[in-house]
């Protein structure tokens, strides 16, 4: 007698943006220090022209193109005293973290500031990172900038981890950069009740691999199969013994 047992396992998979509300334009005010606000949202996307030491470069950047990278975003004005003070500190941080973190300074037009003023600032302080110019103030308004400088830190998973306003020490900014760098995208999660591995990421759809059969049912089925085999074998042995008697 031959007993054939077939187990059929089905593999199943599944897979799964942010709209900004209008804001009321704010009047530019001069820098204030030692204020900070924690945000729990994703940074608003923008596209702005790049400014270099000799003026507008003809290129532009879109913030969403840096998805998956740690971002250090500064909102500044080329005439603001506190921004002048912070320039050497940011340059020093860029030299240390520039290989792992994208630095972007958004320069605004408060008090009639121009692209030429931003270029003069870059030349004066020898700034090595990327500057863009927000001629309409739309980006600064959307981010709620009411004083400069303002620093926004974004982790790899696209979350604003912290916001600093006003002059900051090098150690404070370095600490906030390290915080943003420490946050990793959501790792692989393995279900405890099923033999299914699920990869979850904000940058990709959810994909599922493995078995959808619950682990308890699988081993329970094996136990039933072995019990049946044992019963059949025992019955055959008893039948054979009775014939011999």
N, C-alpha and C positions, 0 to 999 in steps of 0.2 A: 504494500500500500504506500502510495506516495502522496504527501500533503504539500500543495503549492500555495504559498502566501505572497500576494502582491500588495505592496504599499505604494500608493500614488501620492506624490508630494507636489503641490502647486506653488509656484513662485509668483508673488504679486508685488507690484510697485506702485507708488503714488507720488504725487508732487503738488506742491502747492504754488502806493508810492507816496510821496508825501505831498500834500497840497498846502501851500502857505496862504494864510489869511492876509487880506489887505491891511497895511499898517498906516498910521497917521504920520506924515513926515515930522521929524523933530528938528528943533533949532540946534545948530552946533554950539557946543559949550567947550570951554577949555578943559584941559586934563584934570582929573582928580585922582588921588592915589589911594591905595589900600582898600579898594572895593572889589568884591568878587561875587559872581552868581553861578550857581550850578544849574546846568540845563540837562534835560533827559530826552532830547530830541535828536533827529538827524540833521546835519548841516544842510541849509538850502543851497541848491545848485545855482551856479552863475557862470557866465562867460564874459571875460573882460580882456581888454587889450594889454599886452605886455609893454612895460616901460623899461628902457635901459639907460645907461649913463649919457647917451647921445639923443635921447628922445624916444618916441614910440617906435617899436621894432618892426611893426607890421604883422606881428604874430599875436595870437590870443590864446588864452587857456580856459578850459571848462573844468570846474571843480570835480564833477563826477568822473572825469577821466583819471582821477587819482584814487578811485575806489580800490580798497584793499591795502592802502598805504596809510601810515600815520601822518597826520597833518598838523603843522604849526601855522596858524593863520593870525596875522597881525593886522588890525585896522589902525591906520595912522594918518597924520597930516604932516607934510614936510616942514611946516613952520612951527609946529607945537614943541615947546621946550622939553616936555617929557619924552617925546619921540626922539628928539636929538640926543637926550641922555641915554635912551635905551639902545640906540643903534650899535655902539661897540659891543654891548652885552649880547645882542642877538647875533652879531657876526661871530662872536666867540662860540656861541651855542651851535651855530650853523657848521662851524669847523669841526665840532665834536660829533654832532648828530646828523649832519647833512647826508651821510651815506645811507641812513636808515629812515630819516624823517624828511618829508617835503615841506619846505619853508615858503610861505607866500605872504607878501605884504600888500594889503589893499589900501592904496592911497586915495584920499577923497578931495573934493573941491571946496571944502569949507574956507570961508574968508577969501574966496577968489583964487585958491591954490590951483595950479595948472600942471599939465604934464611936464612942462619945462622945469617947474619948481621941484617936482619929484626927481627928475633927471639930475638936477643940481645936488639934491640930497644924496643920491646914489654915488655921484662922483666924490662928494665931500667926505663921505664916510666909508667909501670903498666897499659898499655892500655887495655881497657875492650871490645872494639868493634872488628869487623872482619877485618883481614888483608888477602890480597891475593897477590901472587907474579907473576909478568908479566916477565917471564924469557926471552922472545923473543922481548920484547918492542912493540909487535904488537898492544896491546891495547892502550898504551901510544901514539904511532904514529898515530893510528886511531883517537884519541881524540885531536891530535895536541898539545900534551904537549911538550913545549920547555923550561919550567922552573918549578921548584918545590918550595913549594907546589902549587898545583892547585886544586881548589875546584869546584865541579859541583853539582848543586842543581836541583833535578827533582821532579815535582809535581805528584799527584796521577794519573793524566790523561796521564802520560808518556812524559811530555814536559820538556825540559831543561829550567828552568826559569832564571838561572843566572850562570855565571862563574867568580870566583875570582882567581887571581894569586898572589903569594907572601904572606908574612906575613899579617895577618888580625887581627883586634881587635875582642874580643869576641862579642861586640855589633854588629859589622858588620856581622859576621857569623850568629848570632842569628836572625838578621833582615832578612837575606836571607833565613834562614830556615822557619821563620814565613811567608814570602812571598810564598814559595813553599807549605806550609801547607794550606794557605788560598785559593788556587786554587782547586776547586772541579770538578769532572767529570760533563759533560753536563747533566743538569737536564731534567725532563719531560717537553716537549714542547706541548702545546695544541693549535691547529689551531684556528684562529679567525674566519674563514669562514666556517668551517665544524665542526661537532661534532665528531672529531677524536682526540684521545690522542696518541702521538707518543713518544716512549722512545728512546733516542739517547745516545749511549755510545761507546767509542773507543774500549772497551773490549767486546762488544756484538753486535750482528746484530740488525738492526732496526726492532722493532716489533710494529705493529699498532693494536689498539683495538678501538671499537666504531662503529659509524655509518658513512657511506660514503655519505649519503644523505645531501646535503647542507641545512643549517638551514633555509635560506630564502625560498627555495622550499618547505620545510616541512610545514611551517606556511602558505605559499601561497596556498598549497593544501587543508589545513583545511578550509581556508576562502572560497574556491570554493565549498567545500562540504556543508558548512553551508548555502551558498547562494542558492544552489540547493534545499536544504531542505526547506528553507524559501519560495522559489517560489512555490514549490509544495503545501505546507501548505496553502499559500495565495490563490492559484488557487482552492483548495478544498473548502475553506470557501466561496469564491465568487460563486462557482457552487451551493453550498448548499443554499446560500441566494437567488439565482435566482430561484431555485425550490420553495422555500417558497413563493416568490412573485407571 
